[in-house]
């Protein structure tokens, strides 16, 4: 999976690409929530809705791990953006 992030007007934007349709769909869920949000939101607001809708229970362990890893990478990008803006 490919992830690119950038800041525009102090908000985070992400571009995600995967050849696997399931991975693309899972990434789209995260993007629908975090696209255009401030970095602090990405860092402080975990995607609890995924657990609430029972998504993790429906995913294989590797897909579940991949989704968690993608969110971790999004948080890392948000942290980088905050650090860059602070300097």
Protein Blocks (a to p, Z undefined) as FASTA:
>chain_A
ZZddddeehiacdddddfblklmmmmmmmmmmmgopafklmmmmccfklmmnommmmpcf
klmmmmmmmmmmmmmmmmmmmmmmmZZ
